Amino acid sequence: MKINLNLKHPSFYQGFTLVEMAIVLVIMGVMLGGLVVSLSAQMDIRNYNETKQKIATIKEGLLGFVVSNRRLPCPDTDGDGVENLAAPLIVNDVPAAPQSTQTFACTNLEGLLPFQTLDADRMDSWSNQFSYRVAPAFSTRAIVWSANGATGNIVGDTYFTLSSSGNITVQTRGDNPATAGITEGKFISNLTSNAAAVIISHGKNGFGATSYTGVPMAAVPAVDVDETLNVTAGTTKLSRLIATGSGACSDTVEGSSFCEFDDVVDWLPMHLIFNRMVTAGQLP
């Protein structure tokens, strides 16, 4: 039997044309691009949820601290992870009545989370430290001891009561319930006006944050009004839905897109503190 192999036949060496290869590459690029976007979005969601969980754990740590110390910790203002208290802490009374008063008050009411003091997470899921603000009514305490140098027996102890109130307001942007039938997506409303403390992660963009190594991150762009509020020392903070803020934007003008916002904001309500203190026998 004679077998004739005609290797010159076109079917033996014909391959993809340049046009066909280009089409294949384009399709693969689109598929890979979609996969990368999907993985990036999943990573963002995971980091956001992990950070929310970390803040929930921090809140539990704050409640444990307040039961043990009858006050909330002060912020860390020098970057060592330890709360910063105002001095002097102990003042000896007149010799005729030897006793001493030990006071606890904050150097500043806003700073970084004192993670060392709380034995809490040092950073959010984007490797930046948490910001923290505390209300003065819940972070001060005065103990009177029967002897000098904060020794002897406790003869007086002053700290918050069930009638104390926080002074931290957390706002959001949404519809004004007073104007039925009209949706104002950028109307400011209060989520709370008397929080005892607030914890803030400055999100993926890290604007205004401090890294876990203590390095200041990029400042908040001036156009981002809501994120600017969260890095400005004061009793008002803001929490709202995440926005990418691409192109022209405004956080306040109706009809325009929101500016970039990815902060994770949570607060410690007074009632949680009161409930925990009553349960522990520390109040009323």
Backbone as CSV, one residue per row, in Angstrom:
resi,resn,N_x,N_y,N_z,CA_x,CA_y,CA_z,C_x,C_y,C_z
1,MET,0.859,-1.179,0.000,0.000,0.000,0.000,0.893,1.226,0.000
2,LYS,0.530,2.160,-0.841,1.317,3.382,-0.953,0.546,4.531,-0.315
3,ILE,1.207,5.152,0.668,0.565,6.289,1.369,1.215,7.572,0.904
4,ASN,0.413,8.454,0.434,0.910,9.727,-0.085,0.616,10.834,0.919
5,LEU,1.640,11.349,1.563,1.491,12.460,2.512,1.889,13.752,1.827
6,ASN,0.940,14.520,1.516,1.208,15.794,0.846,1.333,16.883,1.903
7,LEU,2.544,17.075,2.392,2.767,18.035,3.475,2.593,19.464,3.024
8,LYS,2.481,19.653,1.720,2.321,21.016,1.233,0.859,21.433,1.155
9,HIS,-0.024,20.536,1.527,-1.437,20.894,1.493,-1.715,21.979,2.526
10,PRO,-2.512,22.988,2.216,-2.736,24.121,3.128,-3.262,23.723,4.495
11,SER,-4.016,22.625,4.564,-4.609,22.241,5.840,-3.576,21.824,6.861
12,PHE,-2.316,21.543,6.406,-1.286,21.086,7.336,-0.544,22.225,8.015
13,TYR,-0.582,23.385,7.484,0.203,24.460,8.100,-0.593,25.749,8.311
14,GLN,-1.868,25.724,7.993,-2.652,26.938,8.181,-2.928,27.165,9.673
15,GLY,-2.635,28.374,10.199,-2.874,28.715,11.604,-3.812,29.903,11.726
16,PHE,-3.795,30.530,12.916,-4.617,31.710,13.137,-4.069,32.884,12.334
17,THR,-4.974,33.657,11.805,-4.553,34.903,11.173,-4.326,35.950,12.259
18,LEU,-3.705,37.039,11.913,-3.466,38.116,12.885,-4.780,38.686,13.411
19,VAL,-5.760,38.783,12.549,-7.069,39.305,12.972,-7.698,38.380,13.999
20,GLU,-7.640,37.069,13.740,-8.218,36.107,14.678,-7.494,36.134,16.020
21,MET,-6.178,36.242,15.970,-5.407,36.312,17.218,-5.758,37.572,17.988
22,ALA,-5.940,38.676,17.307,-6.299,39.930,17.966,-7.647,39.809,18.658
23,ILE,-8.606,39.155,17.965,-9.936,38.975,18.556,-9.857,38.124,19.814
24,VAL,-9.073,37.047,19.751,-8.905,36.171,20.915,-8.297,36.940,22.082
25,LEU,-7.279,37.747,21.809,-6.622,38.523,22.867,-7.577,39.538,23.492
26,VAL,-8.392,40.148,22.647,-9.371,41.106,23.173,-10.356,40.410,24.105
27,ILE,-10.860,39.260,23.669,-11.817,38.510,24.494,-11.185,38.099,25.818
28,MET,-9.942,37.604,25.750,-9.256,37.202,26.979,-9.031,38.410,27.889
29,GLY,-8.704,39.546,27.292,-8.494,40.749,28.098,-9.755,41.179,28.822
30,VAL,-10.875,41.118,28.108,-12.151,41.483,28.733,-12.482,40.541,29.876
31,MET,-12.281,39.249,29.638,-12.580,38.256,30.678,-11.684,38.445,31.898
32,LEU,-10.391,38.642,31.664,-9.468,38.834,32.776,-9.746,40.141,33.495
33,GLY,-10.097,41.179,32.730,-10.419,42.467,33.341,-11.617,42.368,34.264
34,GLY,-12.640,41.651,33.798,-13.814,41.455,34.639,-13.493,40.672,35.885
35,LEU,-12.584,39.704,35.752,-12.190,38.898,36.901,-11.442,39.744,37.923
36,VAL,-10.539,40.612,37.427,-9.770,41.471,38.333,-10.689,42.427,39.072
37,VAL,-11.644,43.045,38.332,-12.589,43.959,38.965,-13.405,43.227,40.023
38,SER,-13.843,42.020,39.695,-14.640,41.245,40.636,-13.845,40.929,41.900
39,LEU,-12.596,40.504,41.733,-11.758,40.178,42.884,-11.479,41.425,43.717
40,SER,-11.256,42.558,43.059,-11.003,43.808,43.776,-12.229,44.221,44.583
41,ALA,-13.409,44.080,43.980,-14.643,44.431,44.684,-14.864,43.513,45.880
42,GLN,-14.587,42.241,45.700,-14.734,41.300,46.811,-13.772,41.627,47.942
43,MET,-12.545,42.029,47.572,-11.564,42.395,48.586,-12.020,43.629,49.364
44,ASP,-12.580,44.611,48.654,-13.072,45.827,49.316,-14.189,45.496,50.297
45,ILE,-15.105,44.639,49.878,-16.219,44.245,50.744,-15.701,43.514,51.975
46,ARG,-14.746,42.613,51.756,-14.176,41.867,52.884,-13.496,42.799,53.870
47,ASN,-12.684,43.735,53.365,-11.989,44.673,54.246,-12.968,45.551,55.010
48,TYR,-14.023,45.981,54.318,-15.039,46.815,54.968,-15.720,46.046,56.102
49,ASN,-16.137,44.819,55.829,-16.814,44.016,56.852,-15.876,43.675,58.011
50,GLU,-14.607,43.375,57.699,-13.639,43.084,58.757,-13.423,44.297,59.652
51,THR,-13.372,45.471,59.045,-13.178,46.693,59.825,-14.382,46.963,60.721
52,LYS,-15.583,46.726,60.202,-16.783,46.890,61.028,-16.748,45.936,62.215
53,GLN,-16.284,44.712,61.990,-16.196,43.737,63.072,-15.146,44.158,64.094
54,LYS,-14.035,44.705,63.621,-13.010,45.190,64.540,-13.550,46.308,65.425
55,ILE,-14.328,47.208,64.828,-14.908,48.298,65.611,-15.905,47.759,66.631
56,ALA,-16.679,46.737,66.246,-17.614,46.124,67.206,-16.860,45.530,68.384
57,THR,-15.716,44.906,68.115,-14.892,44.354,69.194,-14.310,45.466,70.064
58,ILE,-13.911,46.571,69.432,-13.396,47.719,70.184,-14.472,48.260,71.127
59,LYS,-15.695,48.323,70.656,-16.787,48.812,71.508,-16.964,47.916,72.739
60,GLU,-16.828,46.617,72.545,-16.901,45.710,73.693,-15.736,45.968,74.645
61,GLY,-14.562,46.245,74.080,-13.415,46.580,74.924,-13.633,47.848,75.714
62,LEU,-14.261,48.827,75.107,-14.572,50.077,75.807,-15.546,49.833,76.954
63,LEU,-16.532,48.974,76.726,-17.491,48.661,77.786,-16.807,47.923,78.931
64,GLY,-15.900,47.012,78.606,-15.157,46.332,79.666,-14.291,47.299,80.453
65,PHE,-13.669,48.255,79.766,-12.831,49.242,80.434,-13.658,50.115,81.371
66,VAL,-14.841,50.535,80.909,-15.642,51.448,81.724,-16.161,50.755,82.985
67,VAL,-16.439,49.466,82.899,-16.875,48.744,84.094,-15.735,48.638,85.108
68,SER,-14.520,48.423,84.619,-13.368,48.275,85.513,-12.872,49.608,86.064
69,ASN,-13.028,50.676,85.279,-12.422,51.954,85.660,-13.418,53.074,85.917
70,ARG,-14.695,52.808,85.707,-15.755,53.794,85.923,-15.553,55.046,85.068
71,ARG,-14.964,54.877,83.926,-14.775,55.955,82.956,-14.313,55.317,81.651
72,LEU,-14.442,56.046,80.566,-13.899,55.614,79.287,-12.457,56.087,79.160
73,PRO,-11.630,55.381,78.391,-10.242,55.808,78.248,-10.137,57.085,77.420
74,CYS,-9.059,57.820,77.648,-8.780,59.015,76.860,-8.127,58.619,75.542
75,PRO,-8.162,59.491,74.535,-7.482,59.192,73.269,-5.967,59.159,73.444
76,ASP,-5.333,58.488,72.504,-3.871,58.487,72.408,-3.477,59.689,71.554
77,THR,-2.720,60.604,72.111,-2.345,61.813,71.372,-0.861,61.885,71.028
78,ASP,-0.077,60.887,71.446,1.355,60.911,71.126,1.811,59.678,70.345
79,GLY,0.867,58.826,69.940,1.183,57.740,69.026,1.761,56.483,69.634
80,ASP,1.706,56.356,70.970,2.270,55.148,71.584,1.212,54.099,71.904
81,GLY,-0.041,54.376,71.565,-1.109,53.421,71.801,-1.683,53.450,73.203
82,VAL,-1.150,54.345,74.048,-1.603,54.444,75.437,-2.390,55.746,75.618
83,GLU,-3.467,55.697,76.391,-4.263,56.898,76.607,-3.420,58.002,77.233
84,ASN,-3.729,59.243,76.888,-3.020,60.392,77.440,-3.915,61.136,78.415
85,LEU,-3.499,61.109,79.688,-4.240,61.758,80.760,-3.617,63.092,81.116
86,ALA,-4.458,64.024,81.529,-3.966,65.328,81.969,-3.299,65.187,83.330
87,ALA,-2.256,65.954,83.565,-1.549,65.949,84.857,-1.926,67.218,85.618
88,PRO,-1.833,67.244,86.947,-1.403,66.117,87.781,-2.562,65.162,88.085
89,LEU,-2.229,63.897,88.284,-3.254,62.913,88.595,-3.563,62.863,90.081
90,ILE,-2.556,63.122,90.901,-2.731,63.005,92.350,-2.346,64.320,93.006
91,VAL,-3.229,64.856,93.804,-2.972,66.081,94.558,-3.197,65.787,96.031
92,ASN,-2.145,65.992,96.832,-2.279,65.785,98.276,-2.998,66.968,98.908
93,ASP,-3.937,66.674,99.800,-4.683,67.733,100.470,-3.850,68.327,101.595
94,VAL,-4.397,69.315,102.278,-3.649,70.027,103.323,-3.242,69.055,104.430
95,PRO,-2.096,69.284,105.029,-1.618,68.358,106.081,-2.587,68.189,107.235
96,ALA,-3.400,69.216,107.505,-4.348,69.110,108.625,-5.366,68.000,108.400
97,ALA,-5.607,67.694,107.161,-6.532,66.608,106.848,-5.879,65.737,105.795
98,PRO,-4.926,64.914,106.190,-4.132,64.162,105.203,-4.980,63.206,104.375
99,GLN,-5.213,63.614,103.176,-5.869,62.757,102.198,-5.423,63.239,100.820
100,SER,-5.824,62.567,99.785,-5.402,62.945,98.436,-6.529,62.713,97.453
101,THR,-6.494,63.495,96.389,-7.502,63.379,95.336,-6.822,62.938,94.042
102,GLN,-7.285,61.838,93.500,-6.753,61.317,92.248,-7.761,61.599,91.140
103,THR,-7.349,62.392,90.154,-8.254,62.787,89.083,-7.851,62.139,87.757
104,PHE,-8.834,61.821,86.969,-8.632,61.291,85.625,-9.373,62.199,84.653
105,ALA,-8.635,62.824,83.751,-9.209,63.678,82.717,-8.301,63.615,81.493
106,CYS,-8.866,63.929,80.348,-8.115,63.773,79.100,-7.316,65.021,78.749
107,THR,-6.111,64.789,78.215,-5.334,65.885,77.646,-6.081,66.478,76.465
108,ASN,-6.580,65.620,75.587,-7.435,66.005,74.471,-8.554,64.989,74.355
109,LEU,-9.692,65.434,73.881,-10.849,64.544,73.760,-10.863,63.792,72.441
110,GLU,-9.945,64.123,71.520,-9.921,63.466,70.213,-8.488,63.137,69.819
111,GLY,-8.314,61.970,69.249,-6.987,61.531,68.822,-7.081,60.145,68.224
112,LEU,-6.086,59.328,68.505,-6.076,57.944,68.032,-6.643,57.019,69.100
113,LEU,-7.112,55.863,68.671,-7.611,54.874,69.622,-6.454,54.386,70.492
114,PRO,-6.602,54.377,71.820,-5.535,53.864,72.700,-5.532,52.338,72.714
115,PHE,-5.049,51.750,71.648,-5.157,50.309,71.462,-4.385,49.522,72.514
116,GLN,-3.258,50.086,72.992,-2.493,49.408,74.038,-3.283,49.375,75.340
117,THR,-3.879,50.483,75.671,-4.678,50.557,76.897,-5.840,49.579,76.863
118,LEU,-6.441,49.441,75.693,-7.609,48.568,75.537,-7.244,47.143,75.153
119,ASP,-5.976,46.914,74.791,-5.566,45.623,74.232,-6.447,45.284,73.039
120,ALA,-6.569,46.262,72.127,-7.456,46.137,70.972,-6.647,46.113,69.681
121,ASP,-7.345,45.946,68.565,-6.702,45.992,67.256,-6.033,47.340,67.055
122,ARG,-4.822,47.291,66.527,-4.065,48.525,66.310,-4.512,49.252,65.045
123,MET,-5.004,48.510,64.056,-5.301,49.135,62.774,-6.516,48.497,62.126
124,ASP,-7.065,49.236,61.145,-8.179,48.709,60.376,-7.652,47.784,59.282
125,SER,-8.514,47.374,58.386,-8.111,46.411,57.358,-7.300,47.037,56.234
126,TRP,-7.064,48.347,56.314,-6.216,49.029,55.340,-4.918,49.510,55.993
127,SER,-4.592,48.942,57.142,-3.326,49.192,57.854,-3.205,50.619,58.380
128,ASN,-4.322,51.254,58.688,-4.321,52.567,59.325,-4.941,52.481,60.706
129,GLN,-4.539,53.386,61.587,-5.052,53.387,62.947,-6.460,53.985,63.003
130,PHE,-7.202,53.575,64.017,-8.542,54.106,64.233,-8.464,55.471,64.915
131,SER,-9.339,56.384,64.503,-9.509,57.637,65.233,-10.556,57.421,66.318
132,TYR,-10.480,58.277,67.362,-11.330,58.055,68.539,-11.618,59.389,69.212
133,ARG,-12.859,59.605,69.562,-13.241,60.779,70.351,-14.123,60.313,71.494
134,VAL,-13.988,60.990,72.641,-14.744,60.612,73.833,-15.404,61.853,74.425
135,ALA,-16.565,61.653,75.029,-17.277,62.748,75.692,-16.684,62.975,77.083
136,PRO,-16.524,64.234,77.499,-15.900,64.512,78.802,-16.671,63.934,79.982
137,ALA,-17.997,63.888,79.889,-18.787,63.382,81.016,-18.485,61.924,81.313
138,PHE,-18.018,61.172,80.300,-17.778,59.735,80.484,-16.292,59.387,80.582
139,SER,-15.421,60.385,80.534,-13.988,60.094,80.578,-13.295,60.722,81.779
140,THR,-14.055,61.296,82.697,-13.476,61.912,83.894,-13.899,61.158,85.152
141,ARG,-13.016,61.200,86.124,-13.296,60.555,87.410,-12.406,61.193,88.472
142,ALA,-12.932,61.349,89.670,-12.157,61.901,90.793,-12.341,60.994,92.004
143,ILE,-11.225,60.438,92.497,-11.247,59.553,93.661,-10.562,60.257,94.830
144,VAL,-11.234,60.318,95.959,-10.653,60.892,97.172,-10.209,59.751,98.083
145,TRP,-8.890,59.743,98.402,-8.312,58.721,99.261,-8.112,59.266,100.673
146,SER,-8.081,58.360,101.631,-7.978,58.781,103.036,-6.568,59.200,103.421
147,ALA,-5.575,58.929,102.578,-4.193,59.293,102.889,-3.532,59.906,101.662
148,ASN,-2.415,60.554,101.887,-1.687,61.160,100.779,-1.179,60.106,99.800
149,GLY,-0.917,60.537,98.545,-0.342,59.646,97.548,-1.297,58.600,97.026
150,ALA,-2.600,58.893,97.065,-3.619,57.941,96.595,-3.496,56.608,97.319
151,THR,-3.394,56.683,98.628,-3.303,55.481,99.461,-4.396,55.531,100.526
152,GLY,-4.546,54.425,101.210,-5.569,54.342,102.242,-6.873,53.831,101.679
153,ASN,-7.957,54.352,102.187,-9.286,53.941,101.753,-9.912,55.001,100.853
154,ILE,-10.801,54.568,99.979,-11.534,55.511,99.137,-12.667,56.110,99.963
155,VAL,-12.629,57.416,100.108,-13.662,58.103,100.890,-14.586,58.931,99.987
156,GLY,-14.276,58.983,98.727,-15.120,59.706,97.775,-14.789,59.265,96.361
157,ASP,-15.811,59.155,95.519,-15.586,58.712,94.137,-16.649,59.363,93.255
158,THR,-16.207,60.236,92.367,-17.132,60.962,91.507,-16.895,60.577,90.049
159,TYR,-17.925,60.081,89.413,-17.860,59.751,87.979,-19.254,59.923,87.402
160,PHE,-19.472,59.512,86.189,-20.755,59.762,85.533,-21.897,59.046,86.246
161,THR,-23.107,59.569,86.029,-24.316,58.993,86.618,-25.315,58.694,85.505
162,LEU,-26.467,58.173,85.900,-27.507,57.866,84.921,-28.091,59.117,84.277
163,SER,-27.808,60.272,84.846,-28.286,61.526,84.255,-27.220,62.209,83.404
164,SER,-26.043,61.609,83.315,-24.983,62.181,82.480,-25.341,62.023,81.010
165,SER,-24.748,62.861,80.180,-25.051,62.820,78.753,-23.784,63.004,77.926
166,GLY,-23.721,62.268,76.840,-22.631,62.458,75.905,-22.852,63.712,75.077
167,ASN,-21.826,64.142,74.365,-21.948,65.368,73.571,-21.494,65.189,72.123
168,ILE,-21.435,63.937,71.661,-20.961,63.670,70.306,-22.161,63.405,69.386
169,THR,-22.213,64.131,68.288,-23.272,63.979,67.292,-22.731,63.253,66.069
170,VAL,-23.465,62.248,65.612,-23.131,61.565,64.364,-24.274,61.825,63.392
171,GLN,-23.932,62.417,62.261,-24.939,62.780,61.274,-24.870,61.872,60.046
172,THR,-25.906,61.947,59.233,-25.904,61.298,57.932,-26.626,62.202,56.956
173,ARG,-26.632,61.820,55.701,-27.344,62.598,54.689,-28.459,61.734,54.119
174,GLY,-29.664,62.285,54.119,-30.796,61.511,53.640,-32.033,62.365,53.523
175,ASP,-33.185,61.731,53.416,-34.447,62.416,53.189,-34.912,63.172,54.434
176,ASN,-35.504,64.327,54.214,-36.084,65.116,55.305,-37.508,64.628,55.544
177,PRO,-37.779,64.012,56.696,-39.123,63.478,56.940,-40.188,64.561,57.046
178,ALA,-39.779,65.817,57.223,-40.747,66.900,57.365,-41.324,67.343,56.023
179,THR,-40.719,66.907,54.931,-41.207,67.304,53.607,-41.679,66.063,52.866
180,ALA,-42.906,65.688,53.109,-43.472,64.466,52.512,-43.534,64.600,50.990
181,GLY,-43.188,63.522,50.319,-43.272,63.494,48.873,-42.069,64.063,48.163
182,ILE,-41.130,64.617,48.920,-39.917,65.180,48.322,-38.714,64.437,48.885
183,THR,-37.864,63.970,48.028,-36.672,63.251,48.461,-35.454,64.149,48.352
184,GLU,-34.912,64.525,49.487,-33.681,65.310,49.496,-32.533,64.395,49.899
185,GLY,-31.803,63.907,48.922,-30.757,62.935,49.203,-29.598,63.485,49.991
186,LYS,-29.488,64.816,50.105,-28.353,65.403,50.812,-28.787,66.214,52.025
187,PHE,-29.985,65.954,52.498,-30.456,66.601,53.718,-29.725,66.001,54.914
188,ILE,-29.190,66.857,55.802,-28.465,66.400,56.991,-29.443,66.037,58.102
189,SER,-29.247,64.863,58.688,-30.048,64.465,59.851,-29.142,63.753,60.848
190,ASN,-29.547,63.748,62.109,-28.751,63.164,63.187,-29.081,61.685,63.375
191,LEU,-28.040,60.872,63.436,-28.206,59.484,63.847,-28.188,59.386,65.364
192,THR,-27.392,60.234,66.000,-27.358,60.367,67.452,-26.797,61.744,67.775
193,SER,-27.177,62.266,68.928,-26.666,63.577,69.337,-26.039,63.540,70.723
194,ASN,-25.941,62.356,71.306,-25.403,62.278,72.670,-24.557,61.026,72.868
195,ALA,-23.769,60.675,71.874,-22.914,59.495,71.996,-21.811,59.735,73.017
196,ALA,-21.399,58.658,73.680,-20.331,58.760,74.676,-18.954,58.692,74.025
197,ALA,-18.862,58.032,72.875,-17.584,57.918,72.161,-17.875,57.581,70.715
198,VAL,-16.923,57.869,69.835,-17.044,57.526,68.428,-15.719,56.953,67.952
199,ILE,-15.797,55.913,67.110,-14.608,55.267,66.538,-14.710,55.378,65.028
200,ILE,-13.621,55.773,64.373,-13.644,56.009,62.935,-12.465,55.310,62.252
201,SER,-12.785,54.552,61.208,-11.774,54.100,60.260,-11.891,54.994,59.032
202,HIS,-10.759,55.456,58.513,-10.795,56.379,57.381,-10.780,55.657,56.036
203,GLY,-11.108,54.373,56.067,-11.409,53.629,54.865,-10.243,53.324,53.953
204,LYS,-10.593,52.873,52.769,-9.588,52.434,51.805,-8.699,53.574,51.346
205,ASN,-9.288,54.762,51.114,-8.459,55.867,50.630,-7.531,56.412,51.725
206,GLY,-7.876,56.191,52.989,-7.006,56.590,54.095,-6.817,58.082,54.251
207,PHE,-7.654,58.887,53.616,-7.490,60.333,53.708,-7.588,60.806,55.163
208,GLY,-6.567,61.509,55.624,-6.572,62.051,56.978,-6.213,61.064,58.057
209,ALA,-5.897,59.835,57.681,-5.594,58.803,58.674,-4.126,58.838,59.078
210,THR,-3.815,58.025,60.087,-2.435,57.790,60.512,-2.148,56.314,60.319
211,SER,-1.068,56.000,59.620,-0.743,54.599,59.359,-0.366,53.889,60.656
212,TYR,-0.285,52.566,60.594,0.050,51.805,61.797,1.461,52.101,62.281
213,THR,2.299,52.668,61.405,3.666,53.050,61.807,3.731,54.497,62.278
214,GLY,2.588,55.178,62.283,2.563,56.559,62.763,2.767,57.612,61.700
215,VAL,2.742,57.221,60.433,2.955,58.170,59.335,1.610,58.765,58.909
216,PRO,1.488,60.103,58.851,0.240,60.714,58.371,-0.002,60.378,56.907
217,MET,-1.221,59.993,56.587,-1.589,59.691,55.212,-1.976,60.988,54.494
218,ALA,-2.349,60.872,53.216,-2.712,62.048,52.426,-3.896,62.773,53.058
219,ALA,-3.884,64.094,52.935,-4.974,64.900,53.481,-6.248,64.685,52.663
220,VAL,-7.376,64.973,53.287,-8.658,64.863,52.588,-8.755,65.986,51.552
221,PRO,-9.102,65.675,50.306,-9.312,66.743,49.321,-10.382,67.718,49.808
222,ALA,-10.181,68.985,49.531,-11.088,70.024,50.044,-12.527,69.816,49.599
223,VAL,-12.725,69.214,48.431,-14.075,69.031,47.925,-14.842,67.976,48.707
224,ASP,-14.132,67.076,49.398,-14.785,66.005,50.162,-15.212,66.535,51.536
225,VAL,-16.333,67.212,51.568,-16.805,67.881,52.782,-17.053,66.898,53.910
226,ASP,-17.674,65.756,53.605,-18.060,64.820,54.658,-16.853,64.119,55.277
227,GLU,-15.878,63.719,54.459,-14.677,63.107,55.022,-13.846,64.144,55.787
228,THR,-13.887,65.389,55.347,-13.180,66.457,56.065,-13.729,66.607,57.477
229,LEU,-15.037,66.477,57.613,-15.658,66.587,58.931,-15.124,65.530,59.885
230,ASN,-14.827,64.346,59.379,-14.379,63.243,60.231,-12.920,63.340,60.651
231,VAL,-12.148,64.217,60.023,-10.758,64.407,60.446,-10.563,65.747,61.135
232,THR,-11.637,66.511,61.263,-11.587,67.800,61.953,-12.007,67.598,63.402
233,ALA,-11.164,68.013,64.335,-11.480,67.846,65.748,-12.770,68.582,66.086
234,GLY,-13.697,67.864,66.656,-14.981,68.457,67.001,-15.969,67.389,67.411
235,THR,-17.120,67.816,67.892,-18.103,66.889,68.435,-19.068,66.349,67.379
236,THR,-18.919,66.746,66.120,-19.816,66.278,65.060,-19.042,65.456,64.038
237,LYS,-19.535,64.252,63.751,-18.949,63.371,62.747,-20.062,62.940,61.790
238,LEU,-19.670,62.291,60.691,-20.667,61.935,59.691,-20.457,60.512,59.180
239,SER,-21.581,59.819,58.989,-21.567,58.455,58.454,-22.598,58.376,57.339
240,ARG,-22.183,57.873,56.184,-23.127,57.685,55.075,-22.636,56.576,54.160
241,LEU,-23.378,56.323,53.092,-23.045,55.265,52.172,-21.745,55.571,51.438
242,ILE,-21.041,54.517,51.046,-19.793,54.668,50.310,-20.071,55.252,48.928
243,ALA,-19.199,56.171,48.496,-19.301,56.762,47.163,-17.907,56.880,46.572
244,THR,-17.803,56.630,45.263,-16.493,56.692,44.612,-16.074,58.122,44.311
245,GLY,-17.028,59.007,44.029,-16.723,60.408,43.835,-15.946,60.724,42.583
246,SER,-16.166,59.992,41.508,-15.436,60.259,40.271,-16.032,61.470,39.563
247,GLY,-15.169,62.279,38.960,-15.622,63.449,38.216,-16.076,64.570,39.134
248,ALA,-16.852,65.489,38.584,-17.361,66.616,39.370,-18.309,66.094,40.441
249,CYS,-18.217,66.655,41.639,-19.034,66.154,42.744,-19.287,67.256,43.757
250,SER,-20.271,67.003,44.615,-20.551,67.890,45.745,-21.279,67.093,46.806
251,ASP,-20.845,67.239,48.050,-21.520,66.548,49.157,-22.751,67.300,49.630
252,THR,-22.962,68.517,49.153,-24.039,69.355,49.677,-25.045,69.817,48.629
253,VAL,-24.659,69.872,47.358,-25.539,70.409,46.317,-26.402,69.306,45.720
254,GLU,-27.723,69.500,45.786,-28.644,68.524,45.217,-28.451,68.418,43.706
255,GLY,-28.629,67.215,43.180,-28.523,66.993,41.750,-27.128,66.664,41.281
256,SER,-26.143,66.798,42.143,-24.769,66.457,41.787,-24.383,65.158,42.488
257,SER,-23.399,64.474,41.943,-22.972,63.217,42.542,-22.211,63.473,43.829
258,PHE,-22.296,62.516,44.756,-21.558,62.628,46.006,-20.059,62.552,45.743
259,CYS,-19.288,63.236,46.591,-17.841,63.115,46.536,-17.413,61.818,47.237
260,GLU,-16.154,61.484,47.068,-15.649,60.222,47.600,-15.855,60.134,49.106
261,PHE,-16.332,58.983,49.555,-16.545,58.744,50.990,-16.458,57.248,51.234
262,ASP,-15.532,56.843,52.119,-15.443,55.424,52.470,-15.112,55.216,53.945
263,ASP,-15.358,56.242,54.766,-15.114,56.104,56.200,-16.078,55.091,56.819
264,VAL,-15.595,54.393,57.833,-16.439,53.482,58.605,-16.585,54.095,59.998
265,VAL,-17.789,54.501,60.333,-18.032,55.270,61.562,-19.014,54.528,62.454
266,ASP,-18.667,54.406,63.723,-19.580,53.793,64.689,-19.402,54.513,66.027
267,TRP,-20.381,54.381,66.897,-20.332,55.113,68.157,-20.807,54.239,69.303
268,LEU,-20.476,54.688,70.505,-20.870,53.978,71.721,-22.019,54.745,72.365
269,PRO,-23.236,54.201,72.320,-24.386,54.892,72.908,-24.336,54.869,74.434
270,MET,-24.947,55.861,75.041,-24.964,55.940,76.506,-25.679,54.749,77.119
271,HIS,-26.776,54.314,76.492,-27.581,53.263,77.126,-26.797,51.958,77.272
272,LEU,-25.865,51.684,76.358,-25.048,50.475,76.501,-24.156,50.571,77.734
273,ILE,-23.611,51.753,77.961,-22.769,51.959,79.148,-23.604,51.824,80.408
274,PHE,-24.761,52.468,80.426,-25.617,52.411,81.616,-26.040,50.966,81.908
275,ASN,-26.445,50.246,80.870,-26.875,48.859,81.074,-25.744,48.003,81.636
276,ARG,-24.544,48.181,81.090,-23.411,47.381,81.551,-23.026,47.745,82.990
277,MET,-23.082,49.027,83.314,-22.729,49.472,84.667,-23.751,49.027,85.696
278,VAL,-25.031,49.080,85.335,-26.084,48.624,86.258,-25.944,47.120,86.499
279,THR,-25.709,46.373,85.430,-25.528,44.933,85.557,-24.347,44.580,86.445
280,ALA,-23.281,45.393,86.358,-22.082,45.145,87.171,-22.206,45.712,88.578
281,GLY,-23.330,46.356,88.880,-23.507,46.915,90.222,-22.778,48.227,90.444
282,GLN,-22.316,48.894,89.367,-21.600,50.163,89.474,-22.528,51.370,89.460
283,LEU,-23.723,51.185,88.984,-24.762,52.215,88.959,-26.078,51.579,89.390
284,PRO,-27.053,52.321,89.922,-26.996,53.783,90.086,-26.176,54.178,91.300
